[in-house]
Amino acid sequence: MADLQAIRTAYRADKTLLLQALGQGDATGRDVHKALIRLAHLADGVLKQLWDHAGLQHPFALLAVGGFGRGELFPHSDVDVLVLLPDGFDPHYDTALKGRIEAFIGSCWDVGLEIGSSVRTLGDCLAEAAKDVTIQTALLEHRLITGNTELVQQFQTAFFKAMDPRAFFVAKTLELRQRHTKFENTPYSLEPNCKESPGGLRDLQVILWVAKAAGFGDNWHALAVNGLATPFEVRQIQRNESLLMRVRARLHLIANRREDRLIFDMQNAVAESFGYTTKTLVSTGATPKRTIVRASEALMKRYYWAAKAVAQLNQILLLNIEERLNPSTHAPRPINTRFNDKAGMIDVVSDDLYQREPHAILETFLVYQTTVGVKGLSARTLRALYNARSLMDARFRSDPVNRQTFRQILTQPQGTTHAMRLMNQTSVLGRYLWVFRRIVGQMQHDLFHVYTVDQHILMVLRNMRRFFIAEHSHEYPFCSQLAAGWDKPWLLSIAAIFHDIAKGRGGDHSDLGGAEVRRFCKQHGFGGEDSQLIEFVVREHLTMSRIAQKADLSDPRVIADFAQRVGNERQLTALYLLTVADIRGTSPKVWNAWKGKLLEDLYRYTSRALGGHAPDPDAEVEARKREALAIVNMHSLPFEAHKPLWDTLDVGYFMRHDAADIAWHTRHLSRLVGSSHAVVRARRSPAGDGLQVMVYTPDQSDLFARICGYFEQRGFSILDARVHTAKNGYALDTFQLVTAAGPEEYREITSMIENGLTKVITDAGPLPKPSRGRVSRRVKSFPIAPRVTLTPDEKGQRWLLNVSASDRVGLLYSLALVLARHQVNVQLAKIATLGERVEDTFLIDGPELQHNKKQIEIETELLEALAAQ
């Protein structure tokens, strides 16, 4: 006991001195690595003493794992260790060994080490690593503290022999994507986690993990030697890594516990520990303005720029590693004279493209929007953009060609949100749209917003664009109804980008933003009514929310005054859509059903006051219904025969089907609503060649897979599937099929499908195994890297699954089997076959999607199904 007390006293004294040294110094963090290494060495020394004190010598070994295994230790991080035993030793049966191990672990806590311990044999380590990528990662970063070196050598040899670098890369990148989704895919949260948030220390650790697993090195210098990073990128990484490390270390010291979040309560104290102070800036001019810049603002601005750089470099290096691991899937295919498609990424044709042709900078993002199947930018393109920042000066911004390209980006029918986000991530947006640069990383000091100004703007843009996408119509149906009748979505996109762009200047940011957007519209050729509408919405973007939540909507004068202010129904609709998108973009907790009802009530009351007709339901949906009824009436159905079916269908159904399909469903199902038997009808496709098949049956978890399996066995290819679940729990699915058979055989095939598919659904036998479909020679020559993305909807109850891969027979059925195996219900499926590439979208739900490990398991199985040849 005396020995333990002496060890405890010495350890605490030495640690106190090290922490004092770590708490001093400047904001650059040049010495942070050394301090963290010294803390780890101090812990190593104590562990060796306690190991000897417990009598744990040969043949055992003590290993540092996890973060501690890297040889760094933050002030209040866990000291993660592994007691490694040779095979054949089992503490459960060897009571003496068990007692020594328990004594060792207990003494660690007694002396003040916050230990995280595991006890495994060599075989246990390999078995657990094979089952759990988290354990595999922790063991990857092992280092010997004391004990049997031969045992450790055996472990290392067996561990790295069993390591599959490609599988490990996939698992870690899926984890990274899941973690980023948890933090809204932005480093700009107002209370970021400096370890786990996008652009945090974990992003850098992932690079080193996958690089080490692949044998490319375990430090930044090694990555540069192996050609995965440039010397400049390594310097950037090291500089920003040091800042993030110092921030994390100071958080631990100030909180006096493990704390990795830069919460509001801690930001000022951390900033002051870096030497930042609150300053008052006075602007020059006729009317000087005072602006208070808090110490926390200065720190957070610096943190955000570091996190943004880390996020960019993380993407570049991971893409490089992926290409090195999978060279066969990264053969370039020309898009145009400037860009290639490289594994679904836009790749510049030469490293100096932007230096030679600066117009190509903005064209990159237009090509990204308009090229089907591309998912991002290659490492070489990202690197070239990073090096081209100095080209984007005032002359670049005023160039008519660049202005026309930016206008095209904004007015594309799809991809605007993704393009703007990518432009912001690569620093292009702020350098072209100089007014936007001023609000990048700018904090908003209230609890209403949880994002910096630039990220809030991009969230609002995202929300606005989702109103125009049918797959998201279930989120805010009324907004989607209004959007369906809107002719120029890009007007609202521009308003979303500019609505808060003048924040932080002092004065009314709405008026200042209105002036900015008017100038922008003039420069980019948006004139007349379009420019006036955009400026109106920007200037008034706070008005509707204020009136809806604070005024008496039952007072006719309130409605009349607001109606006079908005002027017409077009401006009312634009203002309503931006208001909903804006409130949703402040914080996931701000929007609620009550606010939605108030805004919708104000919209309807004002619409009546303006003399318009508020869509109830939407005029577009009503028009489809009227057209469908006209078709139905031509077939002499009884009066209101459509009502039993239509009463079970929501607005999403009517938005996703045209009038002809609605009429076809109604004619065949009006007398069969709620039938206990499956109803299958097939006909020649109204769109041209091929067949259209309708299925109506009580829903079941494997229904989609069962239908896909039947079509695969019969040799049909599914071009499109619209899966809908009615309010009464019945599935109403429509499939577009193609077949090698000629039109003269359609009648026979139609009868076969109606009878055969009905039997398959009714009998509910075991699902057949997917066939190994032949892969075309073109796909073999230009393989497409399979990709899977899984993102939650607003409430985290339903998920949007996107998959892309090389096409082959039975691919959709293979995916459907994975979903059925995990009891994932498909609510909407949008199947797109684009030559040799498939781009499928599914709206899904299921209990397993609520668990992170199950999500990764599902994603991994989907990737395996996509990759199977």
N, C-alpha and C positions, 0 to 999 in steps of 0.2 A: 504493500500500500504506500510505503514511504517513497519507493521508486516512482510509482504512478503520480504521486503528488508533486515530486520534483519535475517530472516530465511535463505535467500540466502547467506548473508555474513558469517554467522556461518557455514553453510553447506560447503561452498567452503574452508574456513579455515581448518575445521576438515578433509575434504577429502584430502587436500594438505598434511597435516601431515601424514595421513595414506598411501598415495601414496609414500611419501618419505621413510617411513619405509619399504614398500613393495619393493622398488627399491634397498634396501640394503640387506645384508646377503649373505650367501654362496650359492653354486650351488646345495646343497642338497634339499632345499625347505622345510625344516622342519617346518618353520613358515608360509608357504604360506596359509594353511587352515585358520589359525587364522586371517591373514590379510584380506582375502576375506570375512570371516564371519563378521569382524568389519566393512568393507565397506557396507555389507548388512544391518547390524544393524543401521549404520548411515543413510542409505536411509530409513529404516523403521521409524526412529524417525522423519525425515522430512515429510514423507508421513502422519504420524499421525497428525502432526501439520496442514498440508494443508487440510487434511480431516475435521478436526474440524473447520478450518477457513472457509471452504466452506459450513458449516452447514449440513454435511452429517452424521447424527448420526443414531439412530434406525429408521427404521428396516433394514437398509442396512449394507453391509459388504464390506471391502476392502481386497482382497486376493492377495498375491504374487503367480505368476505362472511361469512355465517354469524354466529356470536356476535360476532366482531370487527366485523362490519357494523353491529351495534346501537350501536357506540360505547362498548362496555365491554370490558375485558380483565382476566380473572382472572390471578393471578400466574404460573401455569404452563400457561395455556391456549394452544392453537395460535393463531398470527396467520394467519388464513385470508385469502388474497388471490387476486384474479383479474387476470391480465394480459389485458386486452380489446383485441383487434385488429380492425380493419375487415375486412369480407369481401374476399377476394382476397389476403390476406397468409397465408403458410404457412411457419412456421419449418422445416418438414421440407425445403423446397426453397430457402429463403433462408438460407444459412449465416451471413451476417453478422448477421441478425436473431436467429437461433438462438443465436449466440455472445453477443450482448448480453443476451438473456433469461437464459441460463445463468449469465452473470457476475453479473447482478442477484440471482438466487436464491441463488447461492453466497455472495455478499457478505452476504446476510441472515443466513445461518447463521454466517458468520464473526464478525459483530458480536454474536451471541447471541440473535437473534430465532428462536423456535421456529416456523418458518413452515410453513404448509400452502398450497401454490400450485397453480394451474391456469392453463393458457394456452389461450384459446379465441377464435375469431372471433365476431362478432355472430351469424352464422347457426348456428355450433356451439352457442352458449349456448341459443338457442331450441330447437334440435333435441334437445339433451340434456335440457333442462327438460321437454320434452314426453314424454320417455321415462322419466324418473326423478324421482319426487317429492322425493327427498332433495336433488338438484341444484336443483330448482325452489325448494325452501325456502331453500337457501343463497343463491340469487340474489335471492330476494324481499327479503332483508335487506342488500342492497348499499348502499354509499355510496362516493362518489368520494374518493380520497385525493389523486391528482394526475393530470394528463394531459388528454386531449381531451374537453372538456365536451360538444361536439356529438355525439361518438360515444356518450357515456353517455346523452344525451337520446334518441338514436335507439334505443338498447337499452331504455331505460325504456318508451318508447312501444310498441315491438313486444312487449316482455315482458308488460306489463299488458293489451295487446290480446289476446294469446294465452291469458291466464289465464282458466280456468273456475272461478269461486269455488265452485260446488257440488261439482264433481269434486275440487277441492283440499280442501274441507271433509271429504268422505267419506274421502279418502286419509289425511288427518292424524288423523281420529278413529279410523280402523282401526289406524293406527300406535300411537296412544295406548292403545287397548284391548289391543293385542298387548304393548306395553311394560308395562302394568299386570299383565297375566297373568304375565309373566316374574317380576314381583315379588309374586306371589300376591295381587294386587289389594288390597294393604294398605300404608298408609304406616308401619305399626307393626312392621316388621322390626327386630330388635335391632341390626342393622348396616345401616341404610338408606343408600341413595344419595341425597344431598341434591339431586342434579340429575335423576336418572332415575326414582327411585321415585315411586309415586303420592303426590301432594301435594308434589312437588319442583318445582324451578325450571322444568323442562321443561313441566310442566302449565300454568304461566303463559305460557310462550313460545308454546305451541300456540294459546292464546286470541288473542294478538297476531298470530300468523301468519295465522290464518283471517280475523280481522277486517281485517287489512291487505289481504289478497287480495280481500276482498269490498268494499273501499272504505269500511269503517266506522271507520277510524282506526288508527294504529299506536302509541298510548299509552293509558294508563288514563284520562286526562282526556277524550280523544276518545271513548272508549267511553261515558263518562258523558254527554257532550254528545249522543251519538246514541241515548241511551235504552237502551243495552244493560246498563248497570250503574248502580246508585244511588251517590250520593256516599259513603254509609256503606260500601258494598261496596268502592269504590275505596280508601278509607282502610284498610280491613281488608287488602286485597290488598297495598298498598304497605308496610304495617307488617310483614306476614308475609314478603313478598318480601325486605325488607331483612334480616330475621333469617336467612333461607336463604342470601342472598348472603354475609353475614358468616361464617356457618358454613363455606360453601364456600371463601371466601378464606382463613380461618384454617387449614382443612385443607391447602390448597396451601402455605401458609407453614410450617406445622409439619412436613409430610412432605417439604418442599423438592422437590416434584414435583407433577405433576397427580394429585390424589387427591380423588375426590368421595364416597367411602364413609366413613361414620362407623363405622369398624371399632373393635372393643373397644380395640385398642392406642392409638387416637388420641383416644378420647372424653374421657378424663380431662384430657389435655393441652389439648384444645380448650376444655373446660369451665373450666379454670384460666385460660386466656387471656381468657375472658369475665369472670373475677373470681369464679367459683363456688369454694367450698371444701367439703371434707367436714365434715359436722356430726353431732353426736350429740344426738338429741332424747330427752328424758326425759318420759314421760307422767305425768300426775297420777293419784292414786288410792291405794287401799290397797296395791296391789303395783305400784309404778312400773316401767315397762318402758323399756329403752334401745333406741333405734332409730338405726342409723347411716345417714345419708343422704349418699351419695357425691356429689362434685361432678358426676360424669358423669350421675347420676340426675337432678339438678336441670336440667342442660342438656337431656337427652333428653326429660324431661317437657315442657319448653318447646318443643323441636323438634316433638314429636308433636302438640301442640295446634296449632302453626303449620301443620304438614303437613295436619292434619285440616281446618283452615279453608280452606287452599288447595284441597284436594280438593272441598270443598263449593262454593266459589266457582267453581272450574273447571267443575263440572257446571252450575251456574246460568247462567254466561255462554255456554257452548257451546250449551246448549239455547236460549237467547235468539237466538244467531246462527243456529242451524239453523232456528228458526221464521221469522226474518227472510228467510232464503234460500229457504225452501219454504213460503210462506204458505198455499198451497192444500191442503196435507196437514195443517194444524193447525186445522181447523174443529172446535170443541168439540161433543161428543155427550153428552147427559146420562147420568149413572150413577144419581144420586139427587138429592135437593134440595140437597146440599152439594158434590157433586163432578161434574166432567165428565171424559170421556175425550178427551184432546187429543193426537192422533198417538201413541196408545199410552201416554200419560202421564196420571197422575191430576192434574187441575187443579182448584183450589178455585174455587168460583163467585164469590167476592169476596175482595179482598185482606185484609179485616178479619174473615174467617170465624172464625178461631181466637180473636180478641179477643171476638167476640160469643158464640161457642159453643165454649168450651174442650174440651167432650167430643169435638168433631170431630178433635182432635189425634190421639188414639189410633185413632179410627175410620178415619183416613187409611190406616193400615197394614192394618187389617182389610179395607177396600175393595181395597187393593192385592193382598191375598192371594186374595180371592174373585171379583174381576172378571177374566174370561178375556181374555187378550190384552194386558193392560197390562204395561209393562216397567219402569216407574219413576215418578218424580214430576216434574211440570213445573217449569220455572224459577219460576213464580209460587208454586207450592206450597212448593218448597224455600225460597224467600225468606220466605214467610209463616211457615213453621216456624222459620226462623232468628230472626225477630222475635218469636216467641211463647215463647221460652225462659223468660222471667221468669214466665210463667203457671204453669209446672209446679213448684209449690211443695208443701209438706207437705199442704195442703188438697187439692190436685189429686191427690196420690198416695193419699189416704185416701178419695176419692170412690167410693162403691159402683158408680156407672155406669162409671167408668174401670177399676175393678178387674174388672168383668164383661167389659169390652171386651178388656182384656189377657188374661184367661182365654180368651176366644174366639180371640184371635190364636194362643195357644199350642196350642189343641186343634184347629185346622184340619187337615184331612187332608193338605194340601200348602202349600208356600210359607213355612213357618216360618223356615227359614234365611234366605231372602231378606228377609223382614220384619224379622228381628232385625238383620241387617246394615244394612238401610236405617235402622232406628231408631237404630243406633249411629252411622252416618255423619251423621245429622241431629241428633245429641246428645239425641234423645228418650229412648232407652233408659236412659242414665245419669241423666236427670232424673226419669224415672218410677220406675225401679228404683234407688233411691239407693245401695244397697250395690254395685251394678255400677259406678257412677260413680267409686268409689274405686280401681278397678283399670284404668280407661281410661288407656292409655299407660304402665302400670306395667311396668318392665323385670323380667326374670327373669335373674339373674346366674348362668347356667350354660350349658354348650354343648349341653345336652339340648333346650332350647327355643330356637327362632329367632324367636318372636313375643312381643309383649307379652302380658300376662295376658288382656286383653279379646279380642285377636285370636286367641289360642290357644283360648279358650272358644268363639268363633264357628266356628273350624275344627273343633273337636270336635263341635259341633252339626251342622255340615255333614256330617261323616263319618257321624254317627249317622243323619241323615236319608237319606243315600244307601243305607244298608242296606235301606231300605223302598221303594226305587225300582228297578223291574225293569231299567231301562236301565243301571244300574250293577252288576247282579248278577254281571258277569264279573270285577269287581275283587276282591271277597272273598266267594266263593260260599257258604261255610259261614255267615258272618254274615247273608247275604241269606236263606238257608234258615231260620235261626232267626227273623229279623225277619218272614218271611212268616206265621209262626204267632203273632205277637204281637198282642194285641188293642188295646192303647192306646199307640201310638207317642209320644204327647205326654208320658207319664210319663218316658220316657228323654230327651226333649228338655229337660224341666225339670231333670233330673239333670245333663245336660250343661252347662246354663247356670250351675248353682250349684256344680259340683264343685270349681272353683278360685277361687270368688268371694271367699274370705276370705284370699287370699294377701297377704303383706306386712304383716300385723298383729302378727306374733309368735305363738308358740304353734302348735298343730297346726291347719293350715288345713282339714283334713278334718272335725275336730270342730266347729270354728267354722262351717264351711259347712253342716254338718248342722243346727246351731241356726238358721242363717239360712233354710234352705229349709223347716224346720218352721214358722217364723214366717210365711214367704211362703204356704205351703199353707193355713194357718189363715186368713190374710187374704183369700185368693182362693177359698175354698170347696172346697179339695181335702182331703178327710178320710179317715178310716178306713184301709183297706189301701193305698190309693193313696199317701197321705201317708207311711205307714210305709215303703213300698217306695222312694220317692224319697229319703227321709232315709237309709235303709240304704245305698243305692248311693253317695250322696255321701260318707258317712262311710267307706265301705270301698273307695273307688275306686282306691286304691293297692295294696290287699291282693293281688289276683289276680296283678298283674304281678310283685310282689315274690316271691310263692310260686313262680310259674311259672319265674322266672329264677334263683332262689337256693336253692330247696328241692329235695330228692330226691323226684321224683314217683313213683319206684318203691317208696318207703316207704309202706306202707298207713296208718301213723299220720299222715303228712302229709295224705294224702287225707281220712282220717276227720276230722281236726281242721278242715280247711277246709270239709268238708261240714257239720259241726256249726255252723261260723261262718255259712255262707250260709243254712242252714236249710231251704230248699226249692228246687226246680228253677226256679221263676219268678224268684226273686232271683238265682240262679246265672246264668240267661240274661241278665238285665238287667245284672249286673255284668260279664259277659264282653263284651257288646256295647259298654258304655261303656269298658272297658279297651282294646279294640282301637281304638275311635274316639279315645281319649285319646292313645295312643302315636302313632298316625298324625298327630295334630294337633300334635305337638311340633316335628317337623322331618321333611322329606322323606327324610332320611338315617337316621333312627332306626329305622324299621320295617324288618324283614327277614323272610324266610321262616322262619328258625329261631325267632324270637320268636313268629311266628304258630303254628308247630307246637307249641311248648311250651304256649302258652295253650290251643290246641285240645285237646291231650292232657289238660291239667288239667281242662278242661270235661268231656270225655268220662269220665274216671276219676271225677270228682266226681258226675256225673249217675248213674253206676252205683251209687255209694255211697249216693246219696239214694233209690235204688230206682226212679228214673225211667228212661225210655228215651231216650237221646241220639239225636237224629235223624241217621241215617247211611244214606242221605241224609235230608234233611228230611222230617218227617211230612207236610207239605203236598204235597211232590213225590211221595212214596210214595202218598198218597191219590189223586192225579191219575192215577198209573200204574195203580193197582188199578181205578179207575173206567174208564179207557181200555181196559184188558184185558177188563173185563166187557162192554163194548160190542163189542170185537173178537170175542170168543168167540161172540157172537150171530150172527156171519157165518161160523161154521164154518171158521175158519182152522186150519191144523195146529198142533200143540203147539209152543210157543215160536217161532212164526213171527215174532213181533215182535222177537226178539233181534238179528238182523242190522242192522236199522235203528236200534234203540234204543242199540246199542253205539257208534254213530257220533255220538250226540247228547249234549250236555252239559246241566248243570243249568239253564243259561240258557234252553234250548229249552223244557224242561218248565215253567219258571216263566212263560214268556210265552205259552203255549198252554193252553187248557182241555182237559178230558178228551175232549170230543167231537171237537175238531180233531186231537188226538193219535191218536185211534182212526181218524179219516178218513185221515190220512196213513199210518198203519200198514197199513190194509187195502189201500191202492193201491200201496204201495211195498215191502211185505215181500219180494216176489219180485224186485224191481227194484233193490235196493241195488247201487250201483256200475255201473249200466247206462250204456252209452256214448251212449244216445239220451235226448233230453229227454223228460220225462214231464210232461204237463199235464192236470190234471183240474179240472172246474168243476162247481158245483152251486148250487142255490138257497141263499142265505145262511141259516144257522140263526137269525141275529139278526132276520130279517124280510125286508123287500123287498131286492131286489138279488141279486148273485151273489157266490160265494166261489170264488176260483181258486187252485189249488195248482200250483207249478212246482218240479220236481226235476231238476237237470241239473248237469253239471260247471261249477263257478264260472268266471266270466270277468269281466274288468274292466268291460266295458260291458253286463253282463247286465241290471242294474237299469234302465239307460237304454233298452235294447232292449225290455224288457217295457213300460215306461211309454210308449214311442213307439207300440207296437202298440195299447195301450188308447186313446191319444189319437186315432189315426187312425180307430178304430172308434167313437168318440164316447162311450166309457165314462169316468166320473169315479171316481177312486180315493179311497175314504173312509179306508182303513186299509191299511197294508202291514207285514207282519212278515217281515223278511228275516233268515234264519239261515244261517250257514255251518257245515256239519257237520265232524266231525273228519277225514273222508275227502276234504275239499275240494269237496264237493258243496253247491250252494245248495238250500235248502228254504224257499221263499218262499210266503207266503199273502197274497192280496189280497182286500179287500172292495170290490166295485164297485156302482155304481148306473147305471142306463140309463133312457132315456126309454121303452123298450119295456115292454109290459105282461107280467104273469106268464104269459100264454098263449103268449108267444113264447120263454120261457126255454129250453125244450128245444132249439129250433133254434139259439138263441144259444150255448148250452152246447157244442153240437157244433162250431159255427163257431170258438169260442175254442180248444177242444182241438186242432183241426186247424191253424188259422191261426197261433196262437202257437207251436206246436211247430215249424212250418215256419220262422217268423221266427227262432227261436233256433237251429235247426239250420243254416239257410242262412248266417247271420251276414253278411248283406249290409250295405252302407253305411247308417248311421243317417240317417233323414229329418230335414229341417229342421223345427223346431217351428212350428206354425201360430200365427197371430196371433189368439188367442181374443178373442171379443167380451167387453167389460166391461159389467157391468150398470149400469143408470142409478143405482142406489144407490151403487155403488162410485165412479162419476164424481162424485156429489154429496158423498160422504164418503170421499175417497181415504185410504188407510192408508200411512203412511210405511214403506217396506220396511226391514227390519232383519235383520242376519246376525250371529250370534255363533259363535265357534269357540274351544273350550276343550279343553286336553289332559286325558287321564286321569292317574291317579297316576304312570304310568311314561313318559308322553309318547309312547307308541306308537300309541294310538288317540285319536280326537278326537270330541267331541260337538258336532255342528253343529245350531244352532237357527236357523230362518228364520221370519219372519212378513211377511205382505204381503196385499194385496187378492187375492181369489181370481179365477181366470179359467181357461178351458179351456186345457190344455196347460202350465200353470205347473209342475207336478211334472216333466214331461218336460224342460222348459227347464233346470231345476235339475240333473236327472240327466245331461243332456248336458254341462254344465260339469264335473261330477264325473268323467264318463267321459273327457272331453278331457284331464284332468290325471291320469288313471289312479288315481283315488281309488276305493277299494273300499268299498261300502256293506255294513256288517255287520248293521245294525239300522236300520229306518226306522219311525218312528211318525208317521203322517199324520193330522192333525186339521184338518177343515174346519169352521169355526165361523161359520156365516152367510156373510158376505162376507169373512171373514178366515181365512187359513190359518196354522196354527201347526204346523210340521213339525220333527221331531227325527230326526237321523241319527247313528248311531255309525259312524265311518269310519276308514280308515287308508290309507296310501300314502306313498311316499318323498318326494313333493313337499311334504307337510305338515311335513317336518322342516326346511324352509328358510323363513326369515322372508319374503323377497321373494315366494316362490311362494305362501305363505299369503295375503299381501295381494292378490296377483294373483287367486287363487281367490275370495277374499271379494269383491273388486271385480267380478268377472265374475258372481258370484251376485247381487249387488245390481243389476247391470245387467239380468240376466235377470228379477229380481223387478219391476223398475221398467218394463220394456218393456210397451207397451200395443198 
